[in-house]
Amino acid sequence: MLIVSVDKLREGMQLAANVDSTTAHDYQTILKKGTFLSSGMIEMLQEKGIKTVQIVGGGIEEGAKGNVYLSPTQTMRAQDLNEERNQRIGRALKDLDEIFDCNEEIKELSQAAVKKVDGIADDIINDIASDSSFLGNQMIALQNYDDYTYKHCLRVSMLSASVCGELSMSPDETKEVVVAGLLHDIGKSNIDHDIIIKPGKLTDEEFEEIKRHPMIGYNILKNGGNYSPNVLAGVLFHQEKFDGSGYPKGLEGENIPIIARVLAVCDVFDALTSNRPYRVPWSVAETEEYILGSCGTHFDLGVTQAFLRAFNPYPKGTMVQLSDGRHGVVIAHNQNVLRPTVRIMGKFPGEELDLMNDFRFLTISVKGLYTGDVDA
């Protein structure tokens, strides 16, 4: 068995292990062990951000027949990098758990806590920038039934880092967004835990208590940490809505700082796609449709579009079922990522439907992954 860089793959190579997708929206086994790779499969792996795969060929010399494999040193380095990333996430979870759950009311962050948060933010930015598969892998790993606030904050910060890239934010701006994402719900640490985990509808009094958490978090950060006005604004205003119906100040439109507008989308996306004691998670497509439908009321359209570019629910090569029962494969994306171009498969194959301009088909459901050449 050899670990081979995806950009060095060639047709006819055989997989020695399953290849799993690495994005939060389509996590599944996309190619099975024993599959002989086609050009379409290799292109699909590249599009999905897969970096390496395991290939049958223990006796093949490096460079034989034009194929270039990772050397043993490169293989070990790739494994070491993955292990390093996993260790960083483990430390981040441990540190955030200690910061959020100190068994007493939090008045301010210690300098040690501030330093740890800063380091976690740097790790998130660096890892996401260096490996597109990192975000999806960790989002999947961090979503579980026992969804503690600090885990939610870690995921929101990761999502936010990706959106910042789509918005072409500067490194300093991105760092502020990620730090604010890590701490946006710290105010919940000072609210009755039974309210936070209540598996049902909150009473009016309980909701008023929940609505205190942005201001509590703002005061915690303001009292210690020397955080910038942007970070403070992100924590204070992440529950504001674009139409002015949010809290705590009822800010409207672009009066809401951009950092808070980014966090608002990522916060809702993670909340709806995560497990909760009182409901199953929504699919990514359902959640993105909800978010897109809430533009102008809850969310900023520009930020939402950036988010959708970062998390496309129908990647090229996705098998889908249309509302009339026909099946097809996504062959191209449109400006509205929820309305791709689909090539019909099955009894009457070949017809291509541009769903951006064809509204006969109002629903699309994911059925799997097409392993052929979508460009053929």
C-alpha positions as CSV (number, residue, x, y, z in Angstrom):
1,M,0.0,0.0,0.0
2,L,1.2,3.5,-0.9
3,I,-0.1,6.9,0.1
4,V,-0.3,9.0,-3.1
5,S,-0.9,12.7,-3.5
6,V,-4.1,13.2,-5.5
7,D,-2.4,15.4,-8.0
8,K,-0.2,12.5,-8.9
9,L,-2.9,10.0,-9.4
10,R,-3.4,8.3,-12.8
11,E,-6.2,6.3,-14.4
12,G,-6.1,2.6,-13.6
13,M,-4.7,3.0,-10.1
14,Q,-6.6,0.9,-7.5
15,L,-7.7,2.2,-4.1
16,A,-6.4,0.3,-1.1
17,A,-8.9,1.9,1.3
18,N,-12.2,3.7,1.2
19,V,-12.1,7.4,0.4
20,D,-14.5,9.5,2.5
21,S,-15.6,13.0,1.7
22,T,-14.1,15.8,3.7
23,T,-16.9,18.4,3.8
24,A,-19.6,18.9,6.3
25,H,-22.3,18.9,3.7
26,D,-21.8,15.5,2.0
27,Y,-19.9,13.3,4.5
28,Q,-20.0,9.8,3.1
29,T,-17.8,7.1,1.5
30,I,-17.4,8.4,-2.0
31,L,-15.1,5.8,-3.5
32,K,-14.8,2.3,-2.2
33,K,-11.7,0.1,-1.5
34,G,-10.8,-1.8,-4.7
35,T,-12.1,0.8,-7.1
36,F,-9.9,1.4,-10.2
37,L,-9.7,5.2,-10.7
38,S,-11.0,6.9,-13.8
39,S,-10.1,10.5,-14.9
40,G,-13.5,11.7,-13.7
41,M,-12.9,10.1,-10.3
42,I,-9.5,11.8,-9.9
43,E,-11.0,15.2,-10.9
44,M,-13.8,14.7,-8.4
45,L,-11.3,14.0,-5.6
46,Q,-9.4,17.2,-6.5
47,E,-12.6,19.3,-6.4
48,K,-13.5,17.9,-3.0
49,G,-10.2,18.9,-1.5
50,I,-8.9,15.4,-0.9
51,K,-5.1,15.6,-0.5
52,T,-4.0,11.9,-0.5
53,V,-5.4,8.5,-1.0
54,Q,-4.1,4.9,-0.3
55,I,-3.2,3.0,-3.5
56,V,-2.5,-0.7,-4.1
57,G,1.1,-1.0,-5.2
58,G,3.5,-1.9,-2.5
59,G,6.0,-3.3,-5.0
60,I,5.8,-0.4,-7.4
61,E,8.9,1.8,-7.5
62,E,8.6,5.5,-7.1
63,G,8.1,7.1,-10.6
64,A,7.4,3.8,-12.3
65,K,5.2,4.1,-15.5
66,G,5.0,7.9,-15.0
67,N,3.3,7.6,-11.6
68,V,4.8,9.7,-8.8
69,Y,4.2,8.5,-5.3
70,L,4.8,10.1,-1.9
71,S,8.2,8.9,-0.6
72,P,8.3,7.2,2.8
73,T,9.4,10.5,4.3
74,Q,6.5,12.4,2.7
75,T,4.1,9.7,3.8
76,M,5.3,10.0,7.4
77,R,5.1,13.7,7.2
78,A,1.5,13.7,6.0
79,Q,0.6,11.3,8.8
80,D,2.4,13.5,11.3
81,L,0.6,16.6,10.1
82,N,-2.8,15.0,10.6
83,E,-1.8,13.9,14.1
84,E,-0.5,17.4,14.9
85,R,-3.8,18.9,13.8
86,N,-5.8,16.3,15.8
87,Q,-3.7,17.1,18.9
88,R,-4.3,20.9,18.4
89,I,-8.0,20.3,18.2
90,G,-7.8,18.2,21.4
91,R,-5.9,20.9,23.2
92,A,-8.4,23.5,21.9
93,L,-11.3,21.6,23.3
94,K,-9.6,21.0,26.7
95,D,-8.7,24.7,26.9
96,L,-12.1,26.0,25.9
97,D,-13.8,23.6,28.3
98,E,-11.7,25.0,31.2
99,I,-12.4,28.6,30.2
100,F,-16.1,28.2,29.8
101,D,-16.7,25.9,32.7
102,C,-14.9,27.2,35.8
103,N,-17.8,26.3,38.2
104,E,-18.3,29.9,39.2
105,E,-19.5,33.1,37.6
106,I,-17.0,34.5,35.1
107,K,-16.1,38.1,35.6
108,E,-13.2,38.4,33.2
109,L,-10.7,36.2,31.3
110,S,-7.3,35.6,32.8
111,Q,-4.3,36.4,30.8
112,A,-3.6,32.7,30.5
113,A,-7.1,32.2,29.0
114,V,-6.6,35.1,26.6
115,K,-3.3,33.6,25.4
116,K,-4.9,30.2,24.9
117,V,-7.7,31.7,22.8
118,D,-5.3,33.6,20.7
119,G,-3.3,30.5,20.0
120,I,-6.4,28.5,19.1
121,A,-7.4,31.2,16.6
122,D,-4.0,31.1,15.0
123,D,-4.1,27.3,14.7
124,I,-7.6,27.4,13.1
125,I,-6.6,30.0,10.5
126,N,-3.4,28.3,9.6
127,D,-4.9,24.8,9.3
128,I,-7.8,25.9,7.2
129,A,-5.6,27.9,4.9
130,S,-3.2,25.0,4.4
131,D,-5.7,22.2,3.9
132,S,-9.2,22.6,2.5
133,S,-10.2,19.2,4.0
134,F,-9.4,20.3,7.6
135,L,-12.7,22.2,8.1
136,G,-15.0,19.5,6.9
137,N,-13.2,16.8,8.9
138,Q,-13.2,18.7,12.1
139,M,-16.8,19.9,11.7
140,I,-17.9,16.3,11.4
141,A,-15.8,15.1,14.3
142,L,-17.0,17.9,16.6
143,Q,-20.7,17.4,16.0
144,N,-22.2,15.1,18.6
145,Y,-25.2,14.7,20.8
146,D,-23.6,16.2,23.9
147,D,-23.3,19.6,22.2
148,Y,-21.6,21.8,24.8
149,T,-21.4,25.5,24.3
150,Y,-17.6,25.5,23.9
151,K,-17.8,22.9,21.1
152,H,-20.3,25.1,19.3
153,C,-18.1,28.1,19.6
154,L,-15.1,26.2,18.2
155,R,-17.2,25.1,15.2
156,V,-18.5,28.6,14.6
157,S,-15.0,30.0,14.6
158,M,-14.0,27.5,12.0
159,L,-16.9,28.3,9.8
160,S,-16.2,32.0,10.2
161,A,-12.6,31.6,9.1
162,S,-13.8,30.0,5.9
163,V,-16.4,32.8,5.2
164,C,-13.7,35.4,5.9
165,G,-11.7,33.9,3.0
166,E,-14.7,34.3,0.7
167,L,-15.1,37.9,1.8
168,S,-11.4,38.6,1.1
169,M,-10.9,39.9,4.7
170,S,-7.4,40.8,5.7
171,P,-5.5,38.6,8.1
172,D,-6.1,40.9,11.0
173,E,-9.8,41.1,10.3
174,T,-10.0,37.3,10.0
175,K,-8.2,36.9,13.3
176,E,-10.7,39.2,15.0
177,V,-13.7,37.2,13.5
178,V,-12.2,33.9,14.6
179,V,-11.5,35.1,18.2
180,A,-15.0,36.5,18.4
181,G,-16.4,33.2,17.2
182,L,-14.5,31.3,19.9
183,L,-15.9,33.6,22.6
184,H,-19.3,34.7,21.2
185,D,-21.3,32.5,23.6
186,I,-19.1,32.7,26.7
187,G,-21.9,34.8,28.3
188,K,-24.0,31.6,28.5
189,S,-21.5,30.3,31.2
190,N,-23.2,32.7,33.6
191,I,-26.7,31.7,32.8
192,D,-28.6,28.8,34.5
193,H,-27.4,25.7,32.8
194,D,-30.9,24.1,33.0
195,I,-32.1,26.8,30.7
196,I,-29.3,26.3,28.3
197,I,-29.9,22.6,27.9
198,K,-33.7,22.7,28.2
199,P,-35.1,20.2,25.7
200,G,-38.1,22.2,24.7
201,K,-39.6,25.6,24.2
202,L,-38.4,28.3,26.6
203,T,-40.9,30.3,28.6
204,D,-40.9,34.1,28.1
205,E,-38.9,34.5,31.3
206,E,-36.3,31.9,30.2
207,F,-35.9,33.5,26.8
208,E,-35.3,36.9,28.5
209,E,-32.6,35.3,30.5
210,I,-31.0,33.8,27.4
211,K,-31.0,37.2,25.7
212,R,-28.7,38.5,28.4
213,H,-25.7,36.3,27.2
214,P,-24.3,38.7,24.5
215,M,-24.1,41.6,27.0
216,I,-22.6,39.3,29.7
217,G,-20.0,38.1,27.2
218,Y,-19.2,41.6,26.1
219,N,-18.6,42.6,29.7
220,I,-16.4,39.6,30.4
221,L,-14.2,40.5,27.4
222,K,-14.2,44.2,28.2
223,N,-13.1,43.6,31.8
224,G,-10.1,41.7,30.7
225,G,-8.1,40.8,27.6
226,N,-7.6,44.1,25.9
227,Y,-9.8,42.9,23.0
228,S,-10.3,45.2,20.0
229,P,-13.6,47.0,19.5
230,N,-14.3,44.7,16.6
231,V,-14.1,41.6,18.7
232,L,-16.2,43.1,21.4
233,A,-18.8,44.1,18.8
234,G,-18.9,40.6,17.4
235,V,-19.7,39.1,20.8
236,L,-22.2,41.8,21.7
237,F,-24.1,41.9,18.4
238,H,-24.0,38.3,17.0
239,Q,-27.7,38.0,17.8
240,E,-28.8,41.1,15.9
241,K,-31.0,40.6,12.8
242,F,-30.7,42.5,9.5
243,D,-34.3,43.8,9.9
244,G,-33.7,45.2,13.4
245,S,-35.7,42.5,15.2
246,G,-32.7,41.0,17.0
247,Y,-31.1,41.7,20.4
248,P,-29.6,43.3,22.5
249,K,-29.8,46.7,20.7
250,G,-32.1,46.1,17.8
251,L,-29.5,47.3,15.2
252,E,-30.5,47.2,11.6
253,G,-28.8,46.5,8.3
254,E,-25.3,47.7,7.9
255,N,-25.4,49.3,11.3
256,I,-24.7,45.8,12.5
257,P,-20.8,45.4,12.3
258,I,-19.7,43.0,9.6
259,I,-18.0,40.8,12.2
260,A,-21.4,40.2,13.8
261,R,-23.1,39.6,10.5
262,V,-20.6,36.9,9.7
263,L,-21.0,35.3,13.1
264,A,-24.9,35.4,12.8
265,V,-24.9,33.2,9.7
266,C,-22.3,30.7,11.1
267,D,-24.0,30.6,14.5
268,V,-27.4,29.6,13.0
269,F,-25.9,27.2,10.5
270,D,-24.1,25.3,13.2
271,A,-27.0,25.3,15.5
272,L,-29.4,23.9,12.9
273,T,-27.0,21.2,11.6
274,S,-26.0,20.0,15.0
275,N,-27.7,17.3,17.1
276,R,-30.0,18.5,19.9
277,P,-31.8,16.5,22.6
278,Y,-35.1,17.7,21.2
279,R,-34.6,17.3,17.4
280,V,-32.5,15.7,14.8
281,P,-30.1,17.9,12.8
282,W,-31.2,19.6,9.7
283,S,-29.4,18.7,6.4
284,V,-27.0,21.3,5.1
285,A,-29.2,21.9,2.0
286,E,-32.3,22.5,4.3
287,T,-30.3,24.8,6.5
288,E,-28.8,26.8,3.6
289,E,-32.3,27.2,2.0
290,Y,-33.5,28.5,5.4
291,I,-30.6,30.9,5.6
292,L,-31.1,32.1,2.0
293,G,-34.8,32.6,2.6
294,S,-33.9,34.7,5.7
295,C,-31.8,37.2,3.8
296,G,-32.9,40.8,4.4
297,T,-34.7,39.7,7.6
298,H,-32.2,37.8,9.7
299,F,-29.1,37.8,7.5
300,D,-27.0,40.0,5.2
301,L,-27.3,38.9,1.6
302,G,-23.6,39.5,0.8
303,V,-22.4,37.5,3.8
304,T,-24.9,34.7,3.0
305,Q,-23.7,34.5,-0.5
306,A,-20.1,34.2,0.8
307,F,-21.2,31.5,3.2
308,L,-23.0,29.5,0.4
309,R,-19.8,29.7,-1.7
310,A,-17.9,28.2,1.2
311,F,-20.5,25.4,1.8
312,N,-22.1,24.2,-1.5
313,P,-24.7,21.6,-0.7
314,Y,-24.6,20.1,-4.3
315,P,-21.0,19.6,-5.3
316,K,-20.3,18.7,-8.9
317,G,-20.8,15.0,-9.3
318,T,-23.6,14.7,-6.7
319,M,-26.5,12.4,-7.6
320,V,-29.8,14.1,-7.0
321,Q,-33.5,13.3,-7.3
322,L,-35.8,16.1,-8.7
323,S,-39.3,16.8,-7.5
324,D,-40.8,14.9,-10.4
325,G,-39.0,11.7,-9.4
326,R,-36.3,11.8,-12.1
327,H,-32.6,11.3,-11.1
328,G,-29.6,13.2,-12.4
329,V,-26.1,14.3,-11.7
330,V,-24.9,17.9,-10.9
331,I,-22.6,18.9,-13.7
332,A,-22.2,22.7,-13.0
333,H,-22.8,25.3,-10.3
334,N,-24.8,28.5,-10.7
335,Q,-24.6,31.8,-8.9
336,N,-27.4,30.4,-6.6
337,V,-25.7,27.3,-5.4
338,L,-29.0,25.9,-4.4
339,R,-30.0,25.7,-8.1
340,P,-27.3,23.8,-10.0
341,T,-27.3,22.5,-13.6
342,V,-28.3,18.8,-13.7
343,R,-27.9,16.1,-16.3
344,I,-30.8,13.7,-16.3
345,M,-29.9,10.0,-15.9
346,G,-31.9,6.8,-16.3
347,K,-34.6,6.0,-18.9
348,F,-34.2,9.2,-20.9
349,P,-30.6,10.3,-20.2
350,G,-28.7,13.3,-21.5
351,E,-31.2,16.2,-21.0
352,E,-29.5,19.0,-19.1
353,L,-31.7,21.2,-16.8
354,D,-30.5,24.6,-15.6
355,L,-32.4,24.8,-12.4
356,M,-31.4,28.5,-12.0
357,N,-33.9,29.3,-14.7
358,D,-36.2,26.2,-14.6
359,F,-38.6,26.4,-11.8
360,R,-40.6,23.3,-12.6
361,F,-38.4,21.4,-10.1
362,L,-38.7,23.1,-6.7
363,T,-37.0,20.4,-4.6
364,I,-33.7,18.6,-5.0
365,S,-32.6,15.7,-2.7
366,V,-29.2,14.2,-2.6
367,K,-29.0,10.5,-3.4
368,G,-25.3,9.7,-3.6
369,L,-22.2,10.4,-5.6
370,Y,-21.8,9.7,-9.3
371,T,-18.5,8.0,-10.0
372,G,-18.4,8.5,-13.8
373,D,-17.1,11.5,-15.8
374,V,-19.6,14.3,-15.4
375,D,-17.9,16.2,-18.2
376,A,-18.4,13.4,-20.7
